[in-house]
Amino acid sequence: MIIDSEDVCPVVLVNVLRAFREAKDGEEIIVKTKWEAAVTELEKWCRETNNQYLGWSKEGSKFVIRMKVVKRDNNA
Amino acid sequence: MPRLTILLSNNNLDALYHALTLALSARALNWEVKVFVVSQAVALFLKSSKPKLDMPFFARLYVKFQMRRLKITDAEKMLDDAIKEGVEFYVDEAGLKVIGASKEDLKDGVKLSGSITFLTQARESEVVLSL
């Protein structure tokens, strides 16, 4: 699931939450954003919600952040 | 589930924007979020209201230009998202009456409350903020 967004961080977070609800266990969510703070915010989001943070890279002017959905035993 | 309670009393766009940012981020963490709107901020939650930046004309023009350039989401959309994501908004009835408005004038999904509702919710919340 890819979220390519121009929106600010809280809106990206809501989009991630909506993607998380639809995703199956083990599925990847990839966020592409120009907002650098999203890199650390999503790392913390993964930690808080027991999902797996796979890292980030740069693609042109955008930050590409990869996360793996963990649904087994996860009530987030 | 952790609980966040926000008391919003300031009626400028900055305060509303920060309240919505924190409310949406907290929902993304699956926290329960309640926003209590009191005093002049009540006016921001009327169907007819257009939130305004509290600054001189040219400064406001510049900030609005920058927000458009950076594609910063407007507060109206964030408020819609917040309601859709389960953030609960409560407006102080006294504040509503002071500005001559009624329950029917409130945006959809916004409820009425008083100070007891706020106090009991604040007591049970792990995080309480005043903006």
N, CA and C atoms of all chains as a GROMACS GRO file, in nm:
protein
  621
    1MET      N    1   0.084  -0.118   0.000
    1MET     CA    2   0.000   0.000   0.000
    1MET      C    3   0.089   0.125   0.000
    2ILE      N    4   0.070   0.212  -0.099
    2ILE     CA    5   0.156   0.331  -0.106
    2ILE      C    6   0.074   0.457  -0.079
    3ILE      N    7   0.123   0.538   0.012
    3ILE     CA    8   0.060   0.667   0.041
    3ILE      C    9   0.156   0.775  -0.009
    4ASP      N   10   0.122   0.835  -0.122
    4ASP     CA   11   0.206   0.942  -0.178
    4ASP      C   12   0.133   1.072  -0.149
    5SER      N   13   0.186   1.147  -0.053
    5SER     CA   14   0.106   1.258  -0.001
    5SER      C   15   0.184   1.389   0.005
    6GLU      N   16   0.114   1.497  -0.021
    6GLU     CA   17   0.172   1.631  -0.006
    6GLU      C   18   0.128   1.690   0.129
    7ASP      N   19   0.042   1.618   0.199
    7ASP     CA   20  -0.018   1.673   0.320
    7ASP      C   21   0.080   1.681   0.437
    8VAL      N   22   0.043   1.759   0.537
    8VAL     CA   23   0.125   1.771   0.658
    8VAL      C   24   0.113   1.645   0.744
    9CYS      N   25   0.204   1.637   0.841
    9CYS     CA   26   0.219   1.516   0.922
    9CYS      C   27   0.090   1.456   0.981
   10PRO      N   28   0.007   1.533   1.052
   10PRO     CA   29  -0.111   1.469   1.112
   10PRO      C   30  -0.205   1.408   1.008
   11VAL      N   31  -0.212   1.469   0.891
   11VAL     CA   32  -0.299   1.415   0.785
   11VAL      C   33  -0.237   1.286   0.730
   12VAL      N   34  -0.104   1.285   0.717
   12VAL     CA   35  -0.035   1.162   0.674
   12VAL      C   36  -0.061   1.052   0.776
   13LEU      N   37  -0.054   1.088   0.904
   13LEU     CA   38  -0.078   0.989   1.010
   13LEU      C   39  -0.218   0.929   1.001
   14VAL      N   40  -0.316   1.015   0.971
   14VAL     CA   41  -0.454   0.965   0.956
   14VAL      C   42  -0.462   0.870   0.836
   15ASN      N   43  -0.393   0.906   0.728
   15ASN     CA   44  -0.392   0.818   0.611
   15ASN      C   45  -0.325   0.684   0.643
   16VAL      N   46  -0.219   0.690   0.724
   16VAL     CA   47  -0.151   0.566   0.765
   16VAL      C   48  -0.246   0.481   0.850
   17LEU      N   49  -0.318   0.547   0.940
   17LEU     CA   50  -0.413   0.476   1.026
   17LEU      C   51  -0.520   0.406   0.941
   18ARG      N   52  -0.571   0.478   0.841
   18ARG     CA   53  -0.674   0.419   0.753
   18ARG      C   54  -0.617   0.302   0.673
   19ALA      N   55  -0.492   0.317   0.626
   19ALA     CA   56  -0.426   0.208   0.552
   19ALA      C   57  -0.405   0.089   0.645
   20PHE      N   58  -0.364   0.117   0.769
   20PHE     CA   59  -0.341   0.011   0.867
   20PHE      C   60  -0.468  -0.070   0.891
   21ARG      N   61  -0.582   0.001   0.899
   21ARG     CA   62  -0.710  -0.069   0.924
   21ARG      C   63  -0.743  -0.166   0.811
   22GLU      N   64  -0.709  -0.126   0.687
   22GLU     CA   65  -0.742  -0.210   0.571
   22GLU      C   66  -0.638  -0.319   0.546
   23ALA      N   67  -0.517  -0.300   0.597
   23ALA     CA   68  -0.407  -0.390   0.564
   23ALA      C   69  -0.418  -0.524   0.635
   24LYS      N   70  -0.356  -0.622   0.570
   24LYS     CA   71  -0.350  -0.756   0.632
   24LYS      C   72  -0.217  -0.768   0.705
   25ASP      N   73  -0.209  -0.866   0.794
   25ASP     CA   74  -0.087  -0.890   0.869
   25ASP      C   75   0.030  -0.914   0.772
   26GLY      N   76   0.140  -0.845   0.793
   26GLY     CA   77   0.259  -0.865   0.709
   26GLY      C   78   0.266  -0.771   0.589
   27GLU      N   79   0.157  -0.701   0.561
   27GLU     CA   80   0.154  -0.612   0.446
   27GLU      C   81   0.240  -0.488   0.473
   28GLU      N   82   0.297  -0.433   0.366
   28GLU     CA   83   0.380  -0.313   0.383
   28GLU      C   84   0.301  -0.187   0.353
   29ILE      N   85   0.326  -0.085   0.431
   29ILE     CA   86   0.272   0.049   0.402
   29ILE      C   87   0.393   0.137   0.370
   30ILE      N   88   0.389   0.199   0.254
   30ILE     CA   89   0.498   0.286   0.213
   30ILE      C   90   0.445   0.430   0.205
   31VAL      N   91   0.511   0.519   0.274
   31VAL     CA   92   0.470   0.660   0.274
   31VAL      C   93   0.575   0.742   0.199
   32LYS      N   94   0.527   0.822   0.103
   32LYS     CA   95   0.617   0.914   0.032
   32LYS      C   96   0.574   1.055   0.067
   33THR      N   97   0.665   1.129   0.129
   33THR     CA   98   0.629   1.263   0.175
   33THR      C   99   0.748   1.356   0.167
   34LYS      N  100   0.720   1.484   0.152
   34LYS     CA  101   0.830   1.582   0.151
   34LYS      C  102   0.863   1.630   0.293
   35TRP      N  103   0.784   1.585   0.392
   35TRP     CA  104   0.803   1.632   0.530
   35TRP      C  105   0.900   1.541   0.604
   36GLU      N  106   1.018   1.595   0.636
   36GLU     CA  107   1.124   1.515   0.696
   36GLU      C  108   1.087   1.460   0.835
   37ALA      N  109   1.010   1.538   0.908
   37ALA     CA  110   0.973   1.494   1.044
   37ALA      C  111   0.892   1.365   1.042
   38ALA      N  112   0.828   1.336   0.928
   38ALA     CA  113   0.747   1.214   0.918
   38ALA      C  114   0.833   1.089   0.940
   39VAL      N  115   0.963   1.100   0.906
   39VAL     CA  116   1.054   0.985   0.923
   39VAL      C  117   1.057   0.941   1.071
   40THR      N  118   1.079   1.037   1.160
   40THR     CA  119   1.085   1.001   1.302
   40THR      C  120   0.945   0.979   1.360
   41GLU      N  121   0.848   1.056   1.310
   41GLU     CA  122   0.711   1.041   1.361
   41GLU      C  123   0.659   0.901   1.333
   42LEU      N  124   0.683   0.853   1.212
   42LEU     CA  125   0.630   0.720   1.177
   42LEU      C  126   0.709   0.608   1.246
   43GLU      N  127   0.836   0.633   1.270
   43GLU     CA  128   0.914   0.534   1.347
   43GLU      C  129   0.851   0.520   1.487
   44LYS      N  130   0.818   0.634   1.545
   44LYS     CA  131   0.756   0.631   1.679
   44LYS      C  132   0.615   0.573   1.673
   45TRP      N  133   0.544   0.605   1.565
   45TRP     CA  134   0.408   0.549   1.549
   45TRP      C  135   0.417   0.396   1.547
   46CYS      N  136   0.515   0.342   1.474
   46CYS     CA  137   0.531   0.196   1.468
   46CYS      C  138   0.559   0.138   1.607
   47ARG      N  139   0.647   0.208   1.680
   47ARG     CA  140   0.682   0.159   1.815
   47ARG      C  141   0.559   0.160   1.906
   48GLU      N  142   0.484   0.266   1.900
   48GLU     CA  143   0.366   0.282   1.987
   48GLU      C  144   0.254   0.185   1.953
   49THR      N  145   0.243   0.151   1.823
   49THR     CA  146   0.129   0.069   1.780
   49THR      C  147   0.171  -0.076   1.750
   50ASN      N  148   0.295  -0.110   1.786
   50ASN     CA  149   0.348  -0.246   1.768
   50ASN      C  150   0.354  -0.292   1.623
   51ASN      N  151   0.375  -0.195   1.533
   51ASN     CA  152   0.402  -0.232   1.394
   51ASN      C  153   0.553  -0.225   1.373
   52GLN      N  154   0.598  -0.273   1.255
   52GLN     CA  155   0.743  -0.281   1.234
   52GLN      C  156   0.792  -0.170   1.141
   53TYR      N  157   0.891  -0.096   1.185
   53TYR     CA  158   0.949   0.011   1.105
   53TYR      C  159   1.063  -0.047   1.022
   54LEU      N  160   1.054  -0.035   0.890
   54LEU     CA  161   1.155  -0.098   0.805
   54LEU      C  162   1.263  -0.001   0.758
   55GLY      N  163   1.246   0.128   0.784
   55GLY     CA  164   1.349   0.225   0.745
   55GLY      C  165   1.298   0.324   0.641
   56TRP      N  166   1.389   0.410   0.601
   56TRP     CA  167   1.351   0.514   0.505
   56TRP      C  168   1.462   0.537   0.404
   57SER      N  169   1.427   0.600   0.292
   57SER     CA  170   1.526   0.637   0.192
   57SER      C  171   1.479   0.767   0.128
   58LYS      N  172   1.560   0.821   0.040
   58LYS     CA  173   1.524   0.946  -0.026
   58LYS      C  174   1.498   0.917  -0.173
   59GLU      N  175   1.389   0.971  -0.226
   59GLU     CA  176   1.354   0.952  -0.367
   59GLU      C  177   1.326   1.091  -0.422
   60GLY      N  178   1.426   1.151  -0.487
   60GLY     CA  179   1.412   1.291  -0.530
   60GLY      C  180   1.398   1.380  -0.409
   61SER      N  181   1.292   1.459  -0.407
   61SER     CA  182   1.274   1.551  -0.292
   61SER      C  183   1.191   1.486  -0.181
   62LYS      N  184   1.153   1.362  -0.203
   62LYS     CA  185   1.063   1.299  -0.104
   62LYS      C  186   1.133   1.195  -0.016
   63PHE      N  187   1.080   1.181   0.102
   63PHE     CA  188   1.126   1.078   0.195
   63PHE      C  189   1.033   0.957   0.178
   64VAL      N  190   1.094   0.841   0.162
   64VAL     CA  191   1.014   0.719   0.144
   64VAL      C  192   1.031   0.634   0.270
   65ILE      N  193   0.920   0.613   0.339
   65ILE     CA  194   0.925   0.544   0.469
   65ILE      C  195   0.850   0.412   0.455
   66ARG      N  196   0.914   0.304   0.499
   66ARG     CA  197   0.852   0.172   0.485
   66ARG      C  198   0.819   0.112   0.621
   67MET      N  199   0.697   0.060   0.629
   67MET     CA  200   0.653  -0.002   0.755
   67MET      C  201   0.583  -0.134   0.725
   68LYS      N  202   0.593  -0.226   0.820
   68LYS     CA  203   0.526  -0.355   0.801
   68LYS      C  204   0.416  -0.368   0.906
   69VAL      N  205   0.298  -0.400   0.858
   69VAL     CA  206   0.182  -0.411   0.948
   69VAL      C  207   0.189  -0.542   1.027
   70VAL      N  208   0.176  -0.527   1.158
   70VAL     CA  209   0.172  -0.646   1.246
   70VAL      C  210   0.034  -0.649   1.309
   71LYS      N  211  -0.047  -0.746   1.268
   71LYS     CA  212  -0.184  -0.750   1.322
   71LYS      C  213  -0.204  -0.861   1.424
   72ARG      N  214  -0.116  -0.960   1.419
   72ARG     CA  215  -0.131  -1.070   1.513
   72ARG      C  216  -0.102  -1.019   1.655
   73ASP      N  217  -0.190  -1.042   1.748
   73ASP     CA  218  -0.173  -0.998   1.887
   73ASP      C  219  -0.154  -0.847   1.899
   74ASN      N  220  -0.207  -0.772   1.803
   74ASN     CA  221  -0.191  -0.627   1.806
   74ASN      C  222  -0.329  -0.563   1.814
   75ASN      N  223  -0.356  -0.495   1.924
   75ASN     CA  224  -0.487  -0.434   1.941
   75ASN      C  225  -0.491  -0.287   1.900
   76ALA      N  226  -0.382  -0.237   1.840
   76ALA     CA  227  -0.376  -0.094   1.804
   76ALA      C  228  -0.478  -0.059   1.697
   77MET      N  229  -0.666   0.222   2.686
   77MET     CA  230  -0.638   0.321   2.583
   77MET      C  231  -0.608   0.458   2.649
   78PRO      N  232  -0.492   0.518   2.620
   78PRO     CA  233  -0.464   0.650   2.680
   78PRO      C  234  -0.566   0.755   2.636
   79ARG      N  235  -0.587   0.854   2.721
   79ARG     CA  236  -0.686   0.958   2.690
   79ARG      C  237  -0.620   1.096   2.684
   80LEU      N  238  -0.658   1.172   2.583
   80LEU     CA  239  -0.611   1.310   2.568
   80LEU      C  240  -0.732   1.402   2.575
   81THR      N  241  -0.723   1.502   2.663
   81THR     CA  242  -0.829   1.602   2.672
   81THR      C  243  -0.768   1.739   2.641
   82ILE      N  244  -0.829   1.808   2.548
   82ILE     CA  245  -0.779   1.941   2.512
   82ILE      C  246  -0.885   2.045   2.545
   83LEU      N  247  -0.841   2.150   2.612
   83LEU     CA  248  -0.929   2.264   2.640
   83LEU      C  249  -0.890   2.375   2.543
   84LEU      N  250  -0.981   2.411   2.455
   84LEU     CA  251  -0.951   2.514   2.355
   84LEU      C  252  -1.032   2.639   2.386
   85SER      N  253  -0.961   2.747   2.421
   85SER     CA  254  -1.035   2.870   2.455
   85SER      C  255  -0.998   2.986   2.362
   86ASN      N  256  -0.891   2.968   2.288
   86ASN     CA  257  -0.842   3.075   2.200
   86ASN      C  258  -0.913   3.067   2.065
   87ASN      N  259  -0.958   3.180   2.014
   87ASN     CA  260  -1.038   3.172   1.892
   87ASN      C  261  -0.959   3.202   1.765
   88ASN      N  262  -0.826   3.192   1.771
   88ASN     CA  263  -0.756   3.213   1.643
   88ASN      C  264  -0.717   3.080   1.579
   89LEU      N  265  -0.685   3.090   1.451
   89LEU     CA  266  -0.660   2.970   1.372
   89LEU      C  267  -0.541   2.889   1.424
   90ASP      N  268  -0.439   2.958   1.474
   90ASP     CA  269  -0.320   2.888   1.526
   90ASP      C  270  -0.357   2.785   1.632
   91ALA      N  271  -0.436   2.829   1.730
   91ALA     CA  272  -0.472   2.740   1.841
   91ALA      C  273  -0.556   2.624   1.790
   92LEU      N  274  -0.651   2.655   1.702
   92LEU     CA  275  -0.736   2.548   1.646
   92LEU      C  276  -0.650   2.448   1.569
   93TYR      N  277  -0.555   2.500   1.490
   93TYR     CA  278  -0.468   2.414   1.409
   93TYR      C  279  -0.386   2.320   1.498
   94HIS      N  280  -0.331   2.375   1.606
   94HIS     CA  281  -0.251   2.291   1.696
   94HIS      C  282  -0.338   2.187   1.766
   95ALA      N  283  -0.458   2.229   1.805
   95ALA     CA  284  -0.550   2.134   1.870
   95ALA      C  285  -0.582   2.019   1.774
   96LEU      N  286  -0.610   2.053   1.647
   96LEU     CA  287  -0.645   1.949   1.550
   96LEU      C  288  -0.526   1.859   1.518
   97THR      N  289  -0.406   1.919   1.510
   97THR     CA  290  -0.285   1.840   1.484
   97THR      C  291  -0.264   1.736   1.594
   98LEU      N  292  -0.275   1.782   1.718
   98LEU     CA  293  -0.254   1.690   1.830
   98LEU      C  294  -0.366   1.587   1.840
   99ALA      N  295  -0.488   1.630   1.813
   99ALA     CA  296  -0.603   1.538   1.819
   99ALA      C  297  -0.588   1.427   1.714
  100LEU      N  298  -0.551   1.465   1.592
  100LEU     CA  299  -0.538   1.364   1.485
  100LEU      C  300  -0.420   1.270   1.513
  101SER      N  301  -0.310   1.327   1.561
  101SER     CA  302  -0.193   1.242   1.591
  101SER      C  303  -0.226   1.145   1.704
  102ALA      N  304  -0.298   1.192   1.802
  102ALA     CA  305  -0.336   1.104   1.913
  102ALA      C  306  -0.429   0.993   1.865
  103ARG      N  307  -0.519   1.026   1.773
  103ARG     CA  308  -0.608   0.921   1.719
  103ARG      C  309  -0.527   0.817   1.642
  104ALA      N  310  -0.421   0.865   1.572
  104ALA     CA  311  -0.336   0.772   1.498
  104ALA      C  312  -0.267   0.674   1.593
  105LEU      N  313  -0.250   0.716   1.718
  105LEU     CA  314  -0.192   0.627   1.820
  105LEU      C  315  -0.301   0.548   1.893
  106ASN      N  316  -0.425   0.566   1.845
  106ASN     CA  317  -0.540   0.496   1.903
  106ASN      C  318  -0.573   0.547   2.043
  107TRP      N  319  -0.545   0.674   2.070
  107TRP     CA  320  -0.584   0.734   2.197
  107TRP      C  321  -0.728   0.785   2.185
  108GLU      N  322  -0.794   0.791   2.299
  108GLU     CA  323  -0.927   0.853   2.302
  108GLU      C  324  -0.906   1.005   2.314
  109VAL      N  325  -0.973   1.081   2.228
  109VAL     CA  326  -0.949   1.226   2.228
  109VAL      C  327  -1.080   1.304   2.243
  110LYS      N  328  -1.082   1.395   2.339
  110LYS     CA  329  -1.197   1.484   2.355
  110LYS      C  330  -1.147   1.628   2.357
  111VAL      N  331  -1.212   1.712   2.281
  111VAL     CA  332  -1.174   1.854   2.276
  111VAL      C  333  -1.290   1.936   2.331
  112PHE      N  334  -1.260   2.013   2.435
  112PHE     CA  335  -1.362   2.099   2.496
  112PHE      C  336  -1.338   2.242   2.451
  113VAL      N  337  -1.438   2.298   2.391
  113VAL     CA  338  -1.425   2.430   2.332
  113VAL      C  339  -1.501   2.531   2.418
  114VAL      N  340  -1.427   2.629   2.470
  114VAL     CA  341  -1.491   2.726   2.559
  114VAL      C  342  -1.461   2.868   2.512
  115SER      N  343  -1.527   2.961   2.578
  115SER     CA  344  -1.503   3.103   2.555
  115SER      C  345  -1.520   3.139   2.407
  116GLN      N  346  -1.430   3.227   2.357
  116GLN     CA  347  -1.447   3.277   2.220
  116GLN      C  348  -1.423   3.171   2.113
  117ALA      N  349  -1.352   3.063   2.148
  117ALA     CA  350  -1.324   2.958   2.049
  117ALA      C  351  -1.451   2.890   2.000
  118VAL      N  352  -1.559   2.902   2.076
  118VAL     CA  353  -1.688   2.843   2.038
  118VAL      C  354  -1.727   2.886   1.897
  119ALA      N  355  -1.694   3.012   1.864
  119ALA     CA  356  -1.732   3.068   1.733
  119ALA      C  357  -1.669   2.990   1.618
  120LEU      N  358  -1.558   2.919   1.643
  120LEU     CA  359  -1.492   2.842   1.537
  120LEU      C  360  -1.570   2.718   1.498
  121PHE      N  361  -1.666   2.680   1.582
  121PHE     CA  362  -1.738   2.554   1.559
  121PHE      C  363  -1.881   2.574   1.509
  122LEU      N  364  -1.907   2.693   1.462
  122LEU     CA  365  -2.038   2.718   1.402
  122LEU      C  366  -2.031   2.681   1.254
  123LYS      N  367  -2.145   2.636   1.200
  123LYS     CA  368  -2.150   2.599   1.057
  123LYS      C  369  -2.101   2.714   0.969
  124SER      N  370  -2.130   2.835   1.012
  124SER     CA  371  -2.100   2.952   0.928
  124SER      C  372  -1.959   3.007   0.949
  125SER      N  373  -1.882   2.950   1.043
  125SER     CA  374  -1.756   3.015   1.078
  125SER      C  375  -1.644   2.984   0.981
  126LYS      N  376  -1.559   3.084   0.963
  126LYS     CA  377  -1.436   3.069   0.884
  126LYS      C  378  -1.322   3.107   0.977
  127PRO      N  379  -1.242   3.009   1.023
  127PRO     CA  380  -1.133   3.042   1.115
  127PRO      C  381  -1.036   3.142   1.054
  128LYS      N  382  -0.992   3.239   1.134
  128LYS     CA  383  -0.904   3.345   1.084
  128LYS      C  384  -0.776   3.349   1.165
  129LEU      N  385  -0.668   3.385   1.098
  129LEU     CA  386  -0.541   3.404   1.170
  129LEU      C  387  -0.546   3.539   1.240
  130ASP      N  388  -0.505   3.538   1.367
  130ASP     CA  389  -0.511   3.659   1.447
  130ASP      C  390  -0.380   3.738   1.431
  131MET      N  391  -0.367   3.810   1.319
  131MET     CA  392  -0.246   3.888   1.294
  131MET      C  393  -0.278   4.000   1.195
  132PRO      N  394  -0.189   4.098   1.180
  132PRO     CA  395  -0.217   4.208   1.087
  132PRO      C  396  -0.240   4.160   0.944
  133PHE      N  397  -0.308   4.244   0.866
  133PHE     CA  398  -0.354   4.205   0.731
  133PHE      C  399  -0.242   4.147   0.644
  134PHE      N  400  -0.128   4.219   0.629
  134PHE     CA  401  -0.024   4.172   0.538
  134PHE      C  402   0.045   4.046   0.590
  135ALA      N  403   0.061   4.038   0.722
  135ALA     CA  404   0.120   3.917   0.781
  135ALA      C  405   0.029   3.797   0.753
  136ARG      N  406  -0.102   3.821   0.766
  136ARG     CA  407  -0.199   3.714   0.742
  136ARG      C  408  -0.193   3.668   0.596
  137LEU      N  409  -0.182   3.768   0.507
  137LEU     CA  410  -0.175   3.739   0.363
  137LEU      C  411  -0.053   3.653   0.333
  138TYR      N  412   0.062   3.689   0.395
  138TYR     CA  413   0.187   3.618   0.372
  138TYR      C  414   0.177   3.474   0.426
  139VAL      N  415   0.123   3.459   0.546
  139VAL     CA  416   0.111   3.324   0.605
  139VAL      C  417   0.018   3.238   0.521
  140LYS      N  418  -0.092   3.299   0.472
  140LYS     CA  419  -0.186   3.221   0.389
  140LYS      C  420  -0.119   3.178   0.258
  141PHE      N  421  -0.036   3.269   0.202
  141PHE     CA  422   0.037   3.235   0.079
  141PHE      C  423   0.134   3.119   0.106
  142GLN      N  424   0.206   3.127   0.217
  142GLN     CA  425   0.303   3.022   0.252
  142GLN      C  426   0.231   2.889   0.275
  143MET      N  427   0.116   2.895   0.342
  143MET     CA  428   0.041   2.772   0.369
  143MET      C  429  -0.003   2.707   0.238
  144ARG      N  430  -0.044   2.791   0.142
  144ARG     CA  431  -0.085   2.737   0.012
  144ARG      C  432   0.035   2.679  -0.061
  145ARG      N  433   0.148   2.752  -0.055
  145ARG     CA  434   0.269   2.708  -0.125
  145ARG      C  435   0.318   2.574  -0.069
  146LEU      N  436   0.313   2.560   0.062
  146LEU     CA  437   0.360   2.436   0.126
  146LEU      C  438   0.251   2.328   0.130
  147LYS      N  439   0.136   2.362   0.075
  147LYS     CA  440   0.020   2.269   0.072
  147LYS      C  441  -0.016   2.223   0.214
  148ILE      N  442  -0.017   2.316   0.306
  148ILE     CA  443  -0.058   2.282   0.442
  148ILE      C  444  -0.210   2.272   0.445
  149THR      N  445  -0.255   2.158   0.493
  149THR     CA  446  -0.398   2.128   0.492
  149THR      C  447  -0.476   2.233   0.571
  150ASP      N  448  -0.591   2.274   0.518
  150ASP     CA  449  -0.666   2.375   0.592
  150ASP      C  450  -0.740   2.314   0.711
  151ALA      N  451  -0.768   2.400   0.806
  151ALA     CA  452  -0.826   2.356   0.933
  151ALA      C  453  -0.964   2.290   0.914
  152GLU      N  454  -1.039   2.337   0.814
  152GLU     CA  455  -1.172   2.281   0.790
  152GLU      C  456  -1.162   2.130   0.759
  153LYS      N  457  -1.065   2.096   0.672
  153LYS     CA  458  -1.049   1.954   0.633
  153LYS      C  459  -1.001   1.872   0.752
  154MET      N  460  -0.910   1.932   0.830
  154MET     CA  461  -0.859   1.860   0.947
  154MET      C  462  -0.969   1.838   1.050
  155LEU      N  463  -1.058   1.936   1.061
  155LEU     CA  464  -1.170   1.920   1.155
  155LEU      C  465  -1.264   1.808   1.108
  156ASP      N  466  -1.292   1.804   0.978
  156ASP     CA  467  -1.374   1.694   0.923
  156ASP      C  468  -1.308   1.560   0.949
  157ASP      N  469  -1.175   1.553   0.922
  157ASP     CA  470  -1.101   1.428   0.945
  157ASP      C  471  -1.107   1.388   1.092
  158ALA      N  472  -1.091   1.488   1.180
  158ALA     CA  473  -1.091   1.459   1.324
  158ALA      C  474  -1.226   1.401   1.366
  159ILE      N  475  -1.335   1.459   1.318
  159ILE     CA  476  -1.469   1.408   1.354
  159ILE      C  477  -1.486   1.266   1.298
  160LYS      N  478  -1.444   1.248   1.172
  160LYS     CA  479  -1.455   1.114   1.110
  160LYS      C  480  -1.373   1.010   1.186
  161GLU      N  481  -1.259   1.051   1.240
  161GLU     CA  482  -1.171   0.956   1.310
  161GLU      C  483  -1.207   0.940   1.457
  162GLY      N  484  -1.316   0.999   1.498
  162GLY     CA  485  -1.365   0.971   1.632
  162GLY      C  486  -1.323   1.070   1.739
  163VAL      N  487  -1.263   1.183   1.700
  163VAL     CA  488  -1.235   1.286   1.800
  163VAL      C  489  -1.370   1.348   1.838
  164GLU      N  490  -1.392   1.361   1.969
  164GLU     CA  491  -1.520   1.418   2.014
  164GLU      C  492  -1.502   1.564   2.050
  165PHE      N  493  -1.588   1.647   1.996
  165PHE     CA  494  -1.582   1.791   2.023
  165PHE      C  495  -1.701   1.832   2.107
  166TYR      N  496  -1.673   1.904   2.215
  166TYR     CA  497  -1.778   1.952   2.304
  166TYR      C  498  -1.767   2.104   2.313
  167VAL      N  499  -1.879   2.168   2.296
  167VAL     CA  500  -1.881   2.314   2.303
  167VAL      C  501  -1.953   2.357   2.430
  168ASP      N  502  -1.896   2.457   2.495
  168ASP     CA  503  -1.953   2.509   2.618
  168ASP      C  504  -2.083   2.584   2.587
  169GLU      N  505  -2.189   2.544   2.653
  169GLU     CA  506  -2.320   2.602   2.622
  169GLU      C  507  -2.326   2.752   2.653
  170ALA      N  508  -2.261   2.790   2.763
  170ALA     CA  509  -2.262   2.933   2.800
  170ALA      C  510  -2.192   3.017   2.693
  171GLY      N  511  -2.078   2.966   2.647
  171GLY     CA  512  -2.003   3.036   2.542
  171GLY      C  513  -2.086   3.052   2.416
  172LEU      N  514  -2.162   2.948   2.387
  172LEU     CA  515  -2.248   2.949   2.267
  172LEU      C  516  -2.356   3.057   2.279
  173LYS      N  517  -2.414   3.066   2.398
  173LYS     CA  518  -2.520   3.165   2.420
  173LYS      C  519  -2.466   3.308   2.416
  174VAL      N  520  -2.344   3.323   2.469
  174VAL     CA  521  -2.283   3.458   2.470
  174VAL      C  522  -2.270   3.513   2.328
  175ILE      N  523  -2.238   3.427   2.233
  175ILE     CA  524  -2.224   3.477   2.095
  175ILE      C  525  -2.356   3.472   2.019
  176GLY      N  526  -2.465   3.445   2.092
  176GLY     CA  527  -2.598   3.450   2.031
  176GLY      C  528  -2.628   3.334   1.938
  177ALA      N  529  -2.561   3.220   1.959
  177ALA     CA  530  -2.585   3.104   1.872
  177ALA      C  531  -2.656   2.994   1.950
  178SER      N  532  -2.709   2.897   1.877
  178SER     CA  533  -2.776   2.786   1.943
  178SER      C  534  -2.716   2.653   1.896
  179LYS      N  535  -2.763   2.546   1.955
  179LYS     CA  536  -2.713   2.411   1.924
  179LYS      C  537  -2.723   2.381   1.773
  180GLU      N  538  -2.830   2.430   1.711
  180GLU     CA  539  -2.854   2.405   1.568
  180GLU      C  540  -2.746   2.470   1.480
  181ASP      N  541  -2.680   2.573   1.533
  181ASP     CA  542  -2.578   2.644   1.454
  181ASP      C  543  -2.444   2.572   1.453
  182LEU      N  544  -2.429   2.470   1.538
  182LEU     CA  545  -2.300   2.400   1.549
  182LEU      C  546  -2.274   2.310   1.430
  183LYS      N  547  -2.147   2.291   1.397
  183LYS     CA  548  -2.110   2.196   1.292
  183LYS      C  549  -2.158   2.057   1.331
  184ASP      N  550  -2.186   1.975   1.230
  184ASP     CA  551  -2.235   1.839   1.258
  184ASP      C  552  -2.131   1.762   1.340
  185GLY      N  553  -2.178   1.688   1.436
  185GLY     CA  554  -2.090   1.604   1.518
  185GLY      C  555  -2.036   1.674   1.642
  186VAL      N  556  -2.062   1.805   1.654
  186VAL     CA  557  -2.015   1.880   1.772
  186VAL      C  558  -2.127   1.881   1.876
  187LYS      N  559  -2.089   1.844   2.000
  187LYS     CA  560  -2.192   1.832   2.105
  187LYS      C  561  -2.180   1.945   2.208
  188LEU      N  562  -2.284   1.956   2.288
  188LEU     CA  563  -2.285   2.056   2.395
  188LEU      C  564  -2.233   1.993   2.525
  189SER      N  565  -2.168   2.076   2.607
  189SER     CA  566  -2.128   2.025   2.738
  189SER      C  567  -2.112   2.140   2.835
  190GLY      N  568  -2.082   2.105   2.959
  190GLY     CA  569  -2.055   2.208   3.060
  190GLY      C  570  -1.925   2.175   3.130
  191SER      N  571  -1.895   2.247   3.236
  191SER     CA  572  -1.765   2.232   3.300
  191SER      C  573  -1.750   2.100   3.376
  192ILE      N  574  -1.861   2.042   3.423
  192ILE     CA  575  -1.852   1.914   3.495
  192ILE      C  576  -1.803   1.804   3.400
  193THR      N  577  -1.856   1.805   3.277
  193THR     CA  578  -1.812   1.705   3.178
  193THR      C  579  -1.663   1.719   3.155
  194PHE      N  580  -1.617   1.845   3.141
  194PHE     CA  581  -1.473   1.867   3.120
  194PHE      C  582  -1.392   1.818   3.240
  195LEU      N  583  -1.434   1.856   3.359
  195LEU     CA  584  -1.357   1.822   3.478
  195LEU      C  585  -1.346   1.671   3.500
  196THR      N  586  -1.458   1.602   3.481
  196THR     CA  587  -1.454   1.458   3.504
  196THR      C  588  -1.369   1.390   3.396
  197GLN      N  589  -1.379   1.439   3.273
  197GLN     CA  590  -1.296   1.382   3.166
  197GLN      C  591  -1.148   1.412   3.190
  198ALA      N  592  -1.118   1.535   3.231
  198ALA     CA  593  -0.979   1.574   3.256
  198ALA      C  594  -0.919   1.489   3.369
  199ARG      N  595  -0.999   1.463   3.471
  199ARG     CA  596  -0.951   1.382   3.584
  199ARG      C  597  -0.911   1.243   3.539
  200GLU      N  598  -0.984   1.191   3.440
  200GLU     CA  599  -0.957   1.054   3.394
  200GLU      C  600  -0.855   1.046   3.282
  201SER      N  601  -0.809   1.161   3.234
  201SER     CA  602  -0.716   1.161   3.120
  201SER      C  603  -0.571   1.162   3.164
  202GLU      N  604  -0.488   1.093   3.087
  202GLU     CA  605  -0.345   1.092   3.115
  202GLU      C  606  -0.280   1.223   3.069
  203VAL      N  607  -0.334   1.279   2.960
  203VAL     CA  608  -0.277   1.403   2.906
  203VAL      C  609  -0.388   1.507   2.893
  204VAL      N  610  -0.365   1.624   2.954
  204VAL     CA  611  -0.462   1.734   2.945
  204VAL      C  612  -0.388   1.859   2.898
  205LEU      N  613  -0.438   1.920   2.793
  205LEU     CA  614  -0.372   2.039   2.738
  205LEU      C  615  -0.469   2.155   2.731
  206SER      N  616  -0.417   2.274   2.750
  206SER     CA  617  -0.500   2.393   2.736
  206SER      C  618  -0.439   2.481   2.627
  207LEU      N  619  -0.519   2.514   2.527
  207LEU     CA  620  -0.468   2.594   2.414
  207LEU      C  621  -0.551   2.721   2.396
   0.00000   0.00000   0.00000
